[in-house]
Amino acid sequence: MTPTLAILLLVNAAFAVVVWPTFYRRVARDARARDAAGKATRFLSVHRVIVGIAYLIAAASTGAAIVSFY
């Protein structure tokens, strides 16, 4: 893999680490995130899965970038 692509993978991972926590905090504060009893709604659960997948992709990008440098 070329160094340019490896750097692009690292930029992707850094972007995910910067953007997704803010997104999750906004979703968690949203009125649709909890029902009247305070339990998590499907809205919050779906967004948790989305953020989790984004973190997995970021971790895979980081791993691929590190491996490609060697």
PQR file of N, CA, C, O and H, with PARSE charges and radii, in Angstrom:
ATOM      1  N   MET A   1       0.851  -1.176   0.000 -0.4000 1.5000
ATOM      2  CA  MET A   1       0.000   0.000   0.000 -0.0000 2.0000
ATOM      3  C   MET A   1       0.897   1.239   0.000  0.5500 1.7000
ATOM      4  O   MET A   1       1.922   1.282   0.680 -0.5500 1.4000
ATOM      5  N   THR A   2       0.502   2.212  -0.752 -0.4000 1.5000
ATOM      6  CA  THR A   2       1.312   3.418  -0.818 -0.0000 2.0000
ATOM      7  C   THR A   2       1.163   4.229   0.468  0.5500 1.7000
ATOM      8  O   THR A   2       0.140   4.150   1.149 -0.5500 1.4000
ATOM      9  H   THR A   2      -0.331   2.177  -1.304  0.4000 1.0000
ATOM     10  N   PRO A   3       2.181   4.998   0.786 -0.5600 1.5000
ATOM     11  CA  PRO A   3       2.103   5.830   1.999  0.2800 2.0000
ATOM     12  C   PRO A   3       0.926   6.814   1.973  0.5500 1.7000
ATOM     13  O   PRO A   3       0.358   7.137   3.017 -0.5500 1.4000
ATOM     14  N   THR A   4       0.571   7.277   0.796 -0.4000 1.5000
ATOM     15  CA  THR A   4      -0.551   8.211   0.694 -0.0000 2.0000
ATOM     16  C   THR A   4      -1.852   7.559   1.154  0.5500 1.7000
ATOM     17  O   THR A   4      -2.642   8.174   1.869 -0.5500 1.4000
ATOM     18  H   THR A   4       1.032   7.014  -0.051  0.4000 1.0000
ATOM     19  N   LEU A   5      -2.069   6.321   0.744 -0.4000 1.5000
ATOM     20  CA  LEU A   5      -3.283   5.618   1.163 -0.0000 2.0000
ATOM     21  C   LEU A   5      -3.261   5.317   2.655  0.5500 1.7000
ATOM     22  O   LEU A   5      -4.293   5.385   3.322 -0.5500 1.4000
ATOM     23  H   LEU A   5      -1.427   5.821   0.163  0.4000 1.0000
ATOM     24  N   ALA A   6      -2.090   4.986   3.175 -0.4000 1.5000
ATOM     25  CA  ALA A   6      -1.972   4.725   4.610 -0.0000 2.0000
ATOM     26  C   ALA A   6      -2.285   5.987   5.412  0.5500 1.7000
ATOM     27  O   ALA A   6      -2.960   5.924   6.439 -0.5500 1.4000
ATOM     28  H   ALA A   6      -1.252   4.931   2.633  0.4000 1.0000
ATOM     29  N   ILE A   7      -1.800   7.109   4.948 -0.4000 1.5000
ATOM     30  CA  ILE A   7      -2.088   8.380   5.625 -0.0000 2.0000
ATOM     31  C   ILE A   7      -3.580   8.699   5.540  0.5500 1.7000
ATOM     32  O   ILE A   7      -4.165   9.209   6.496 -0.5500 1.4000
ATOM     33  H   ILE A   7      -1.252   7.160   4.114  0.4000 1.0000
ATOM     34  N   LEU A   8      -4.190   8.401   4.400 -0.4000 1.5000
ATOM     35  CA  LEU A   8      -5.627   8.611   4.255 -0.0000 2.0000
ATOM     36  C   LEU A   8      -6.412   7.751   5.250  0.5500 1.7000
ATOM     37  O   LEU A   8      -7.414   8.205   5.802 -0.5500 1.4000
ATOM     38  H   LEU A   8      -3.714   7.987   3.623  0.4000 1.0000
ATOM     39  N   LEU A   9      -5.970   6.527   5.478 -0.4000 1.5000
ATOM     40  CA  LEU A   9      -6.612   5.670   6.470 -0.0000 2.0000
ATOM     41  C   LEU A   9      -6.473   6.253   7.877  0.5500 1.7000
ATOM     42  O   LEU A   9      -7.413   6.196   8.670 -0.5500 1.4000
ATOM     43  H   LEU A   9      -5.156   6.158   5.029  0.4000 1.0000
ATOM     44  N   LEU A  10      -5.316   6.808   8.182 -0.4000 1.5000
ATOM     45  CA  LEU A  10      -5.119   7.431   9.494 -0.0000 2.0000
ATOM     46  C   LEU A  10      -5.982   8.679   9.659  0.5500 1.7000
ATOM     47  O   LEU A  10      -6.513   8.935  10.739 -0.5500 1.4000
ATOM     48  H   LEU A  10      -4.552   6.855   7.538  0.4000 1.0000
ATOM     49  N   VAL A  11      -6.118   9.448   8.592 -0.4000 1.5000
ATOM     50  CA  VAL A  11      -6.985  10.630   8.634 -0.0000 2.0000
ATOM     51  C   VAL A  11      -8.435  10.204   8.861  0.5500 1.7000
ATOM     52  O   VAL A  11      -9.166  10.846   9.614 -0.5500 1.4000
ATOM     53  H   VAL A  11      -5.687   9.240   7.714  0.4000 1.0000
ATOM     54  N   ASN A  12      -8.841   9.125   8.211 -0.4000 1.5000
ATOM     55  CA  ASN A  12     -10.189   8.590   8.413 -0.0000 2.0000
ATOM     56  C   ASN A  12     -10.406   8.213   9.872  0.5500 1.7000
ATOM     57  O   ASN A  12     -11.446   8.537  10.447 -0.5500 1.4000
ATOM     58  H   ASN A  12      -8.246   8.603   7.599  0.4000 1.0000
ATOM     59  N   ALA A  13      -9.450   7.544  10.466 -0.4000 1.5000
ATOM     60  CA  ALA A  13      -9.570   7.133  11.867 -0.0000 2.0000
ATOM     61  C   ALA A  13      -9.607   8.353  12.790  0.5500 1.7000
ATOM     62  O   ALA A  13     -10.398   8.394  13.732 -0.5500 1.4000
ATOM     63  H   ALA A  13      -8.606   7.281   9.999  0.4000 1.0000
ATOM     64  N   ALA A  14      -8.766   9.330  12.526 -0.4000 1.5000
ATOM     65  CA  ALA A  14      -8.751  10.541  13.350 -0.0000 2.0000
ATOM     66  C   ALA A  14     -10.081  11.289  13.239  0.5500 1.7000
ATOM     67  O   ALA A  14     -10.604  11.790  14.234 -0.5500 1.4000
ATOM     68  H   ALA A  14      -8.123   9.296  11.760  0.4000 1.0000
ATOM     69  N   PHE A  15     -10.616  11.358  12.035 -0.4000 1.5000
ATOM     70  CA  PHE A  15     -11.910  12.004  11.830 -0.0000 2.0000
ATOM     71  C   PHE A  15     -12.989  11.321  12.663  0.5500 1.7000
ATOM     72  O   PHE A  15     -13.803  11.989  13.301 -0.5500 1.4000
ATOM     73  H   PHE A  15     -10.191  10.951  11.227  0.4000 1.0000
ATOM     74  N   ALA A  16     -12.995  10.006  12.657 -0.4000 1.5000
ATOM     75  CA  ALA A  16     -13.993   9.250  13.419 -0.0000 2.0000
ATOM     76  C   ALA A  16     -13.867   9.519  14.911  0.5500 1.7000
ATOM     77  O   ALA A  16     -14.873   9.680  15.603 -0.5500 1.4000
ATOM     78  H   ALA A  16     -12.334   9.463  12.139  0.4000 1.0000
ATOM     79  N   VAL A  17     -12.648   9.568  15.403 -0.4000 1.5000
ATOM     80  CA  VAL A  17     -12.425   9.794  16.836 -0.0000 2.0000
ATOM     81  C   VAL A  17     -12.856  11.207  17.237  0.5500 1.7000
ATOM     82  O   VAL A  17     -13.294  11.424  18.367 -0.5500 1.4000
ATOM     83  H   VAL A  17     -11.831   9.437  14.840  0.4000 1.0000
ATOM     84  N   VAL A  18     -12.736  12.150  16.332 -0.4000 1.5000
ATOM     85  CA  VAL A  18     -13.110  13.535  16.637 -0.0000 2.0000
ATOM     86  C   VAL A  18     -14.619  13.751  16.510  0.5500 1.7000
ATOM     87  O   VAL A  18     -15.220  14.419  17.352 -0.5500 1.4000
ATOM     88  H   VAL A  18     -12.381  11.974  15.414  0.4000 1.0000
ATOM     89  N   VAL A  19     -15.229  13.197  15.475 -0.4000 1.5000
ATOM     90  CA  VAL A  19     -16.618  13.517  15.150 -0.0000 2.0000
ATOM     91  C   VAL A  19     -17.638  12.673  15.914  0.5500 1.7000
ATOM     92  O   VAL A  19     -18.619  13.215  16.422 -0.5500 1.4000
ATOM     93  H   VAL A  19     -14.740  12.655  14.791  0.4000 1.0000
ATOM     94  N   TRP A  20     -17.429  11.377  16.006 -0.4000 1.5000
ATOM     95  CA  TRP A  20     -18.465  10.500  16.547 -0.0000 2.0000
ATOM     96  C   TRP A  20     -18.781  10.714  18.028  0.5500 1.7000
ATOM     97  O   TRP A  20     -19.949  10.588  18.394 -0.5500 1.4000
ATOM     98  H   TRP A  20     -16.632  10.936  15.593  0.4000 1.0000
ATOM     99  N   PRO A  21     -17.835  11.023  18.893 -0.5600 1.5000
ATOM    100  CA  PRO A  21     -18.222  11.276  20.292  0.2800 2.0000
ATOM    101  C   PRO A  21     -19.181  12.461  20.433  0.5500 1.7000
ATOM    102  O   PRO A  21     -20.123  12.412  21.224 -0.5500 1.4000
ATOM    103  N   THR A  22     -18.939  13.511  19.673 -0.4000 1.5000
ATOM    104  CA  THR A  22     -19.823  14.676  19.705 -0.0000 2.0000
ATOM    105  C   THR A  22     -21.212  14.301  19.206  0.5500 1.7000
ATOM    106  O   THR A  22     -22.222  14.700  19.785 -0.5500 1.4000
ATOM    107  H   THR A  22     -18.174  13.550  19.030  0.4000 1.0000
ATOM    108  N   PHE A  23     -21.250  13.536  18.134 -0.4000 1.5000
ATOM    109  CA  PHE A  23     -22.531  13.076  17.595 -0.0000 2.0000
ATOM    110  C   PHE A  23     -23.288  12.255  18.632  0.5500 1.7000
ATOM    111  O   PHE A  23     -24.487  12.450  18.834 -0.5500 1.4000
ATOM    112  H   PHE A  23     -20.429  13.211  17.663  0.4000 1.0000
ATOM    113  N   TYR A  24     -22.587  11.343  19.285 -0.4000 1.5000
ATOM    114  CA  TYR A  24     -23.246  10.485  20.275 -0.0000 2.0000
ATOM    115  C   TYR A  24     -23.779  11.300  21.458  0.5500 1.7000
ATOM    116  O   TYR A  24     -24.878  11.038  21.946 -0.5500 1.4000
ATOM    117  H   TYR A  24     -21.613  11.184  19.121  0.4000 1.0000
ATOM    118  N   ARG A  25     -23.010  12.278  21.913 -0.4000 1.5000
ATOM    119  CA  ARG A  25     -23.487  13.118  23.018 -0.0000 2.0000
ATOM    120  C   ARG A  25     -24.770  13.854  22.635  0.5500 1.7000
ATOM    121  O   ARG A  25     -25.692  13.970  23.443 -0.5500 1.4000
ATOM    122  H   ARG A  25     -22.117  12.491  21.516  0.4000 1.0000
ATOM    123  N   ARG A  26     -24.823  14.349  21.400 -0.4000 1.5000
ATOM    124  CA  ARG A  26     -26.029  15.048  20.949 -0.0000 2.0000
ATOM    125  C   ARG A  26     -27.216  14.102  20.866  0.5500 1.7000
ATOM    126  O   ARG A  26     -28.331  14.466  21.239 -0.5500 1.4000
ATOM    127  H   ARG A  26     -24.075  14.255  20.744  0.4000 1.0000
ATOM    128  N   VAL A  27     -26.982  12.895  20.381 -0.4000 1.5000
ATOM    129  CA  VAL A  27     -28.063  11.908  20.292 -0.0000 2.0000
ATOM    130  C   VAL A  27     -28.538  11.525  21.689  0.5500 1.7000
ATOM    131  O   VAL A  27     -29.742  11.415  21.922 -0.5500 1.4000
ATOM    132  H   VAL A  27     -26.076  12.599  20.078  0.4000 1.0000
ATOM    133  N   ALA A  28     -27.616  11.323  22.613 -0.4000 1.5000
ATOM    134  CA  ALA A  28     -27.977  10.907  23.973 -0.0000 2.0000
ATOM    135  C   ALA A  28     -28.786  11.981  24.700  0.5500 1.7000
ATOM    136  O   ALA A  28     -29.619  11.656  25.547 -0.5500 1.4000
ATOM    137  H   ALA A  28     -26.638  11.413  22.424  0.4000 1.0000
ATOM    138  N   ARG A  29     -28.552  13.248  24.382 -0.4000 1.5000
ATOM    139  CA  ARG A  29     -29.305  14.337  25.018 -0.0000 2.0000
ATOM    140  C   ARG A  29     -30.654  14.595  24.351  0.5500 1.7000
ATOM    141  O   ARG A  29     -31.498  15.302  24.902 -0.5500 1.4000
ATOM    142  H   ARG A  29     -27.875  13.512  23.694  0.4000 1.0000
ATOM    143  N   ASP A  30     -30.854  14.029  23.179 -0.4000 1.5000
ATOM    144  CA  ASP A  30     -32.093  14.237  22.438 -0.0000 2.0000
ATOM    145  C   ASP A  30     -33.282  13.682  23.227  0.5500 1.7000
ATOM    146  O   ASP A  30     -33.159  12.668  23.915 -0.5500 1.4000
ATOM    147  H   ASP A  30     -30.169  13.455  22.731  0.4000 1.0000
ATOM    148  N   ALA A  31     -34.412  14.341  23.125 -0.4000 1.5000
ATOM    149  CA  ALA A  31     -35.613  13.908  23.847 -0.0000 2.0000
ATOM    150  C   ALA A  31     -36.093  12.533  23.396  0.5500 1.7000
ATOM    151  O   ALA A  31     -36.748  11.823  24.159 -0.5500 1.4000
ATOM    152  H   ALA A  31     -34.512  15.164  22.566  0.4000 1.0000
ATOM    153  N   ARG A  32     -35.774  12.159  22.171 -0.4000 1.5000
ATOM    154  CA  ARG A  32     -36.209  10.856  21.652 -0.0000 2.0000
ATOM    155  C   ARG A  32     -35.357   9.704  22.160  0.5500 1.7000
ATOM    156  O   ARG A  32     -35.691   8.544  21.919 -0.5500 1.4000
ATOM    157  H   ARG A  32     -35.242  12.736  21.552  0.4000 1.0000
ATOM    158  N   ALA A  33     -34.264   9.995  22.858 -0.4000 1.5000
ATOM    159  CA  ALA A  33     -33.338   8.955  23.302 -0.0000 2.0000
ATOM    160  C   ALA A  33     -33.875   8.138  24.472  0.5500 1.7000
ATOM    161  O   ALA A  33     -33.496   6.978  24.634 -0.5500 1.4000
ATOM    162  H   ALA A  33     -33.992  10.937  23.054  0.4000 1.0000
ATOM    163  N   ARG A  34     -34.737   8.711  25.276 -0.4000 1.5000
ATOM    164  CA  ARG A  34     -35.276   8.021  26.458 -0.0000 2.0000
ATOM    165  C   ARG A  34     -36.793   8.139  26.465  0.5500 1.7000
ATOM    166  O   ARG A  34     -37.357   9.137  26.018 -0.5500 1.4000
ATOM    167  H   ARG A  34     -35.045   9.653  25.143  0.4000 1.0000
ATOM    168  N   ASP A  35     -37.441   7.100  26.980 -0.4000 1.5000
ATOM    169  CA  ASP A  35     -38.896   7.170  27.114 -0.0000 2.0000
ATOM    170  C   ASP A  35     -39.257   7.813  28.453  0.5500 1.7000
ATOM    171  O   ASP A  35     -38.376   8.284  29.173 -0.5500 1.4000
ATOM    172  H   ASP A  35     -36.983   6.289  27.343  0.4000 1.0000
ATOM    173  N   ALA A  36     -40.532   7.834  28.784 -0.4000 1.5000
ATOM    174  CA  ALA A  36     -40.995   8.479  30.020 -0.0000 2.0000
ATOM    175  C   ALA A  36     -40.424   7.817  31.268  0.5500 1.7000
ATOM    176  O   ALA A  36     -40.265   8.472  32.298 -0.5500 1.4000
ATOM    177  H   ALA A  36     -41.247   7.451  28.199  0.4000 1.0000
ATOM    178  N   ALA A  37     -40.117   6.533  31.186 -0.4000 1.5000
ATOM    179  CA  ALA A  37     -39.556   5.805  32.333 -0.0000 2.0000
ATOM    180  C   ALA A  37     -38.039   5.934  32.415  0.5500 1.7000
ATOM    181  O   ALA A  37     -37.424   5.443  33.361 -0.5500 1.4000
ATOM    182  H   ALA A  37     -40.246   6.001  30.349  0.4000 1.0000
ATOM    183  N   GLY A  38     -37.434   6.592  31.427 -0.4000 1.5000
ATOM    184  CA  GLY A  38     -35.986   6.775  31.440 -0.0000 2.0000
ATOM    185  C   GLY A  38     -35.207   5.672  30.749  0.5500 1.7000
ATOM    186  O   GLY A  38     -33.976   5.673  30.764 -0.5500 1.4000
ATOM    187  H   GLY A  38     -37.934   6.990  30.658  0.4000 1.0000
ATOM    188  N   LYS A  39     -35.919   4.726  30.141 -0.4000 1.5000
ATOM    189  CA  LYS A  39     -35.249   3.633  29.441 -0.0000 2.0000
ATOM    190  C   LYS A  39     -34.840   4.077  28.042  0.5500 1.7000
ATOM    191  O   LYS A  39     -35.493   4.922  27.428 -0.5500 1.4000
ATOM    192  H   LYS A  39     -36.919   4.724  30.129  0.4000 1.0000
ATOM    193  N   ALA A  40     -33.756   3.498  27.551 -0.4000 1.5000
ATOM    194  CA  ALA A  40     -33.277   3.821  26.209 -0.0000 2.0000
ATOM    195  C   ALA A  40     -34.296   3.372  25.164  0.5500 1.7000
ATOM    196  O   ALA A  40     -34.854   2.278  25.249 -0.5500 1.4000
ATOM    197  H   ALA A  40     -33.226   2.812  28.050  0.4000 1.0000
ATOM    198  N   THR A  41     -34.527   4.236  24.181 -0.4000 1.5000
ATOM    199  CA  THR A  41     -35.453   3.912  23.099 -0.0000 2.0000
ATOM    200  C   THR A  41     -34.689   3.298  21.934  0.5500 1.7000
ATOM    201  O   THR A  41     -33.461   3.219  21.943 -0.5500 1.4000
ATOM    202  H   THR A  41     -34.074   5.125  24.112  0.4000 1.0000
ATOM    203  N   ARG A  42     -35.443   2.867  20.938 -0.4000 1.5000
ATOM    204  CA  ARG A  42     -34.826   2.314  19.732 -0.0000 2.0000
ATOM    205  C   ARG A  42     -33.952   3.369  19.046  0.5500 1.7000
ATOM    206  O   ARG A  42     -32.916   3.043  18.467 -0.5500 1.4000
ATOM    207  H   ARG A  42     -36.441   2.930  20.930  0.4000 1.0000
ATOM    208  N   PHE A  43     -34.369   4.613  19.115 -0.4000 1.5000
ATOM    209  CA  PHE A  43     -33.598   5.723  18.544 -0.0000 2.0000
ATOM    210  C   PHE A  43     -32.174   5.727  19.099  0.5500 1.7000
ATOM    211  O   PHE A  43     -31.212   5.820  18.337 -0.5500 1.4000
ATOM    212  H   PHE A  43     -35.211   4.878  19.586  0.4000 1.0000
ATOM    213  N   LEU A  44     -32.040   5.628  20.404 -0.4000 1.5000
ATOM    214  CA  LEU A  44     -30.720   5.628  21.027 -0.0000 2.0000
ATOM    215  C   LEU A  44     -29.968   4.343  20.712  0.5500 1.7000
ATOM    216  O   LEU A  44     -28.769   4.377  20.438 -0.5500 1.4000
ATOM    217  H   LEU A  44     -32.822   5.552  21.023  0.4000 1.0000
ATOM    218  N   SER A  45     -30.655   3.223  20.748 -0.4000 1.5000
ATOM    219  CA  SER A  45     -30.004   1.936  20.486 -0.0000 2.0000
ATOM    220  C   SER A  45     -29.432   1.868  19.074  0.5500 1.7000
ATOM    221  O   SER A  45     -28.308   1.406  18.878 -0.5500 1.4000
ATOM    222  H   SER A  45     -31.630   3.195  20.971  0.4000 1.0000
ATOM    223  N   VAL A  46     -30.194   2.324  18.103 -0.4000 1.5000
ATOM    224  CA  VAL A  46     -29.727   2.315  16.712 -0.0000 2.0000
ATOM    225  C   VAL A  46     -28.501   3.201  16.559  0.5500 1.7000
ATOM    226  O   VAL A  46     -27.543   2.829  15.880 -0.5500 1.4000
ATOM    227  H   VAL A  46     -31.107   2.700  18.262  0.4000 1.0000
ATOM    228  N   HIS A  47     -28.526   4.366  17.185 -0.4000 1.5000
ATOM    229  CA  HIS A  47     -27.388   5.269  17.066 -0.0000 2.0000
ATOM    230  C   HIS A  47     -26.163   4.737  17.808  0.5500 1.7000
ATOM    231  O   HIS A  47     -25.034   5.000  17.394 -0.5500 1.4000
ATOM    232  H   HIS A  47     -29.304   4.669  17.736  0.4000 1.0000
ATOM    233  N   ARG A  48     -26.365   4.002  18.881 -0.4000 1.5000
ATOM    234  CA  ARG A  48     -25.233   3.353  19.552 -0.0000 2.0000
ATOM    235  C   ARG A  48     -24.566   2.357  18.614  0.5500 1.7000
ATOM    236  O   ARG A  48     -23.339   2.277  18.556 -0.5500 1.4000
ATOM    237  H   ARG A  48     -27.283   3.788  19.217  0.4000 1.0000
ATOM    238  N   VAL A  49     -25.370   1.601  17.883 -0.4000 1.5000
ATOM    239  CA  VAL A  49     -24.825   0.630  16.928 -0.0000 2.0000
ATOM    240  C   VAL A  49     -24.060   1.350  15.819  0.5500 1.7000
ATOM    241  O   VAL A  49     -22.974   0.918  15.430 -0.5500 1.4000
ATOM    242  H   VAL A  49     -26.367   1.665  17.930  0.4000 1.0000
ATOM    243  N   ILE A  50     -24.615   2.432  15.316 -0.4000 1.5000
ATOM    244  CA  ILE A  50     -23.951   3.194  14.258 -0.0000 2.0000
ATOM    245  C   ILE A  50     -22.596   3.706  14.732  0.5500 1.7000
ATOM    246  O   ILE A  50     -21.602   3.588  14.015 -0.5500 1.4000
ATOM    247  H   ILE A  50     -25.497   2.784  15.631  0.4000 1.0000
ATOM    248  N   VAL A  51     -22.551   4.266  15.922 -0.4000 1.5000
ATOM    249  CA  VAL A  51     -21.289   4.778  16.468 -0.0000 2.0000
ATOM    250  C   VAL A  51     -20.311   3.630  16.699  0.5500 1.7000
ATOM    251  O   VAL A  51     -19.119   3.772  16.426 -0.5500 1.4000
ATOM    252  H   VAL A  51     -23.358   4.361  16.505  0.4000 1.0000
ATOM    253  N   GLY A  52     -20.791   2.509  17.191 -0.4000 1.5000
ATOM    254  CA  GLY A  52     -19.928   1.348  17.399 -0.0000 2.0000
ATOM    255  C   GLY A  52     -19.318   0.846  16.106  0.5500 1.7000
ATOM    256  O   GLY A  52     -18.133   0.517  16.066 -0.5500 1.4000
ATOM    257  H   GLY A  52     -21.759   2.393  17.413  0.4000 1.0000
ATOM    258  N   ILE A  53     -20.112   0.784  15.051 -0.4000 1.5000
ATOM    259  CA  ILE A  53     -19.594   0.358  13.750 -0.0000 2.0000
ATOM    260  C   ILE A  53     -18.571   1.360  13.233  0.5500 1.7000
ATOM    261  O   ILE A  53     -17.553   0.971  12.661 -0.5500 1.4000
ATOM    262  H   ILE A  53     -21.075   1.052  15.084  0.4000 1.0000
ATOM    263  N   ALA A  54     -18.836   2.637  13.431 -0.4000 1.5000
ATOM    264  CA  ALA A  54     -17.875   3.660  12.999 -0.0000 2.0000
ATOM    265  C   ALA A  54     -16.544   3.494  13.723  0.5500 1.7000
ATOM    266  O   ALA A  54     -15.483   3.659  13.121 -0.5500 1.4000
ATOM    267  H   ALA A  54     -19.663   2.952  13.896  0.4000 1.0000
ATOM    268  N   TYR A  55     -16.597   3.166  15.022 -0.4000 1.5000
ATOM    269  CA  TYR A  55     -15.356   2.935  15.770 -0.0000 2.0000
ATOM    270  C   TYR A  55     -14.636   1.679  15.292  0.5500 1.7000
ATOM    271  O   TYR A  55     -13.406   1.655  15.245 -0.5500 1.4000
ATOM    272  H   TYR A  55     -17.459   3.031  15.511  0.4000 1.0000
ATOM    273  N   LEU A  56     -15.378   0.644  14.940 -0.4000 1.5000
ATOM    274  CA  LEU A  56     -14.743  -0.565  14.400 -0.0000 2.0000
ATOM    275  C   LEU A  56     -14.039  -0.273  13.078  0.5500 1.7000
ATOM    276  O   LEU A  56     -12.929  -0.748  12.842 -0.5500 1.4000
ATOM    277  H   LEU A  56     -16.377   0.663  14.978  0.4000 1.0000
ATOM    278  N   ILE A  57     -14.685   0.506  12.225 -0.4000 1.5000
ATOM    279  CA  ILE A  57     -14.066   0.886  10.957 -0.0000 2.0000
ATOM    280  C   ILE A  57     -12.829   1.739  11.208  0.5500 1.7000
ATOM    281  O   ILE A  57     -11.818   1.580  10.523 -0.5500 1.4000
ATOM    282  H   ILE A  57     -15.587   0.892  12.418  0.4000 1.0000
ATOM    283  N   ALA A  58     -12.898   2.640  12.181 -0.4000 1.5000
ATOM    284  CA  ALA A  58     -11.734   3.469  12.519 -0.0000 2.0000
ATOM    285  C   ALA A  58     -10.587   2.608  13.028  0.5500 1.7000
ATOM    286  O   ALA A  58      -9.431   2.842  12.677 -0.5500 1.4000
ATOM    287  H   ALA A  58     -13.719   2.769  12.738  0.4000 1.0000
ATOM    288  N   ALA A  59     -10.900   1.616  13.851 -0.4000 1.5000
ATOM    289  CA  ALA A  59      -9.854   0.724  14.361 -0.0000 2.0000
ATOM    290  C   ALA A  59      -9.245  -0.097  13.229  0.5500 1.7000
ATOM    291  O   ALA A  59      -8.030  -0.287  13.182 -0.5500 1.4000
ATOM    292  H   ALA A  59     -11.839   1.426  14.136  0.4000 1.0000
ATOM    293  N   ALA A  60     -10.085  -0.581  12.322 -0.4000 1.5000
ATOM    294  CA  ALA A  60      -9.577  -1.343  11.177 -0.0000 2.0000
ATOM    295  C   ALA A  60      -8.717  -0.459  10.280  0.5500 1.7000
ATOM    296  O   ALA A  60      -7.690  -0.906   9.769 -0.5500 1.4000
ATOM    297  H   ALA A  60     -11.072  -0.427  12.361  0.4000 1.0000
ATOM    298  N   SER A  61      -9.125   0.780  10.088 -0.4000 1.5000
ATOM    299  CA  SER A  61      -8.337   1.720   9.281 -0.0000 2.0000
ATOM    300  C   SER A  61      -6.978   1.973   9.914  0.5500 1.7000
ATOM    301  O   SER A  61      -5.954   1.996   9.230 -0.5500 1.4000
ATOM    302  H   SER A  61      -9.958   1.143  10.504  0.4000 1.0000
ATOM    303  N   THR A  62      -6.981   2.161  11.225 -0.4000 1.5000
ATOM    304  CA  THR A  62      -5.719   2.384  11.932 -0.0000 2.0000
ATOM    305  C   THR A  62      -4.818   1.167  11.819  0.5500 1.7000
ATOM    306  O   THR A  62      -3.626   1.294  11.539 -0.5500 1.4000
ATOM    307  H   THR A  62      -7.812   2.142  11.780  0.4000 1.0000
ATOM    308  N   GLY A  63      -5.380  -0.002  12.036 -0.4000 1.5000
ATOM    309  CA  GLY A  63      -4.594  -1.232  11.931 -0.0000 2.0000
ATOM    310  C   GLY A  63      -4.022  -1.430  10.544  0.5500 1.7000
ATOM    311  O   GLY A  63      -2.852  -1.783  10.398 -0.5500 1.4000
ATOM    312  H   GLY A  63      -6.348  -0.106  12.263  0.4000 1.0000
ATOM    313  N   ALA A  64      -4.836  -1.207   9.522 -0.4000 1.5000
ATOM    314  CA  ALA A  64      -4.359  -1.364   8.147 -0.0000 2.0000
ATOM    315  C   ALA A  64      -3.263  -0.356   7.826  0.5500 1.7000
ATOM    316  O   ALA A  64      -2.291  -0.686   7.146 -0.5500 1.4000
ATOM    317  H   ALA A  64      -5.787  -0.920   9.641  0.4000 1.0000
ATOM    318  N   ALA A  65      -3.417   0.862   8.309 -0.4000 1.5000
ATOM    319  CA  ALA A  65      -2.400   1.885   8.051 -0.0000 2.0000
ATOM    320  C   ALA A  65      -1.083   1.531   8.727  0.5500 1.7000
ATOM    321  O   ALA A  65      -0.018   1.670   8.126 -0.5500 1.4000
ATOM    322  H   ALA A  65      -4.206   1.131   8.861  0.4000 1.0000
ATOM    323  N   ILE A  66      -1.149   1.078   9.964 -0.4000 1.5000
ATOM    324  CA  ILE A  66       0.073   0.721  10.690 -0.0000 2.0000
ATOM    325  C   ILE A  66       0.765  -0.459  10.029  0.5500 1.7000
ATOM    326  O   ILE A  66       1.984  -0.451   9.855 -0.5500 1.4000
ATOM    327  H   ILE A  66      -2.015   0.966  10.452  0.4000 1.0000
ATOM    328  N   VAL A  67      -0.007  -1.472   9.659 -0.4000 1.5000
ATOM    329  CA  VAL A  67       0.574  -2.652   9.008 -0.0000 2.0000
ATOM    330  C   VAL A  67       1.201  -2.275   7.671  0.5500 1.7000
ATOM    331  O   VAL A  67       2.232  -2.833   7.295 -0.5500 1.4000
ATOM    332  H   VAL A  67      -0.997  -1.478   9.800  0.4000 1.0000
ATOM    333  N   SER A  68       0.600  -1.348   6.955 -0.4000 1.5000
ATOM    334  CA  SER A  68       1.118  -0.993   5.631 -0.0000 2.0000
ATOM    335  C   SER A  68       2.445  -0.249   5.688  0.5500 1.7000
ATOM    336  O   SER A  68       3.169  -0.206   4.693 -0.5500 1.4000
ATOM    337  H   SER A  68      -0.238  -0.895   7.260  0.4000 1.0000
ATOM    338  N   PHE A  69       2.773   0.333   6.823 -0.4000 1.5000
ATOM    339  CA  PHE A  69       4.051   1.031   6.934 -0.0000 2.0000
ATOM    340  C   PHE A  69       5.220   0.062   7.083  0.5500 1.7000
ATOM    341  O   PHE A  69       6.374   0.470   6.949 -0.5500 1.4000
ATOM    342  H   PHE A  69       2.185   0.299   7.631  0.4000 1.0000
ATOM    343  N   TYR A  70       4.941  -1.219   7.359 -0.4000 1.5000
ATOM    344  CA  TYR A  70       6.010  -2.199   7.562 -0.0000 2.0000
ATOM    345  C   TYR A  70       6.124  -3.161   6.431  0.5500 1.7000
ATOM    346  O   TYR A  70       6.979  -4.046   6.457 -0.5500 1.4000
ATOM    347  H   TYR A  70       4.004  -1.550   7.468  0.4000 1.0000
TER
END
